[in-house]
Amino acid sequence: MATRLEVQIWQRDKLYSLLKLRAVNKGNKIIDLDEMINATEAMMDAEDVAWVEKKIAEVYGNVT
């Protein structure tokens, strides 16, 4: 069974990947991407979501 830290790392990685996908495809519609992001965020602590969004913004600007 995964530890809490392992789950947290996996969730952060998944959200980062989804937000990166949104950023690099800005202006293009990716079906269900927003739903996938919302579902991932729903499993996470608000602090972790904010941290990942901050990291994405540092690289790609504000894409959320």
C-alpha positions in Angstrom: 0.0 0.0 0.0 1.2 3.5 -0.9 2.2 5.9 1.8 0.5 9.3 2.1 3.6 10.9 0.8 3.7 8.6 -2.3 0.1 9.4 -3.0 0.7 13.2 -2.6 3.7 13.0 -5.0 1.6 11.1 -7.6 -1.2 13.6 -7.3 1.1 16.6 -7.7 2.8 15.0 -10.7 -0.6 14.2 -12.4 -1.9 17.7 -11.8 1.3 19.3 -13.0 1.1 17.2 -16.2 -2.5 18.1 -16.9 -1.9 21.8 -16.3 1.2 21.7 -18.5 -0.9 20.0 -21.2 -3.4 22.9 -20.9 -0.5 25.5 -21.1 1.2 24.1 -24.1 -2.0 23.7 -26.0 -3.4 27.2 -25.1 -6.0 28.1 -27.7 -6.7 24.5 -28.6 -9.7 22.6 -27.1 -8.8 19.2 -25.5 -11.9 17.3 -24.8 -12.4 16.5 -21.1 -9.2 18.2 -20.0 -11.0 20.5 -17.6 -12.9 17.6 -16.2 -9.7 15.6 -15.7 -8.1 18.6 -13.9 -11.2 19.1 -11.7 -11.2 15.4 -10.8 -7.6 15.4 -9.9 -7.9 18.6 -7.8 -10.9 17.1 -6.0 -8.6 14.4 -4.5 -6.0 16.9 -3.4 -5.5 19.2 -0.5 -6.0 22.9 -1.5 -2.4 23.7 -0.4 -1.1 21.1 -2.9 -3.3 22.4 -5.7 -2.0 26.0 -5.1 1.6 24.8 -5.0 1.3 23.0 -8.3 -0.5 26.0 -9.9 2.3 28.3 -8.6 5.0 26.1 -10.2 3.1 25.9 -13.5 2.7 29.7 -13.5 6.5 30.1 -12.9 7.2 28.2 -16.1 4.2 28.9 -18.4 2.5 32.0 -16.9 -1.0 31.9 -15.4 -2.9 29.2 -17.3 -5.5 28.2 -14.7 
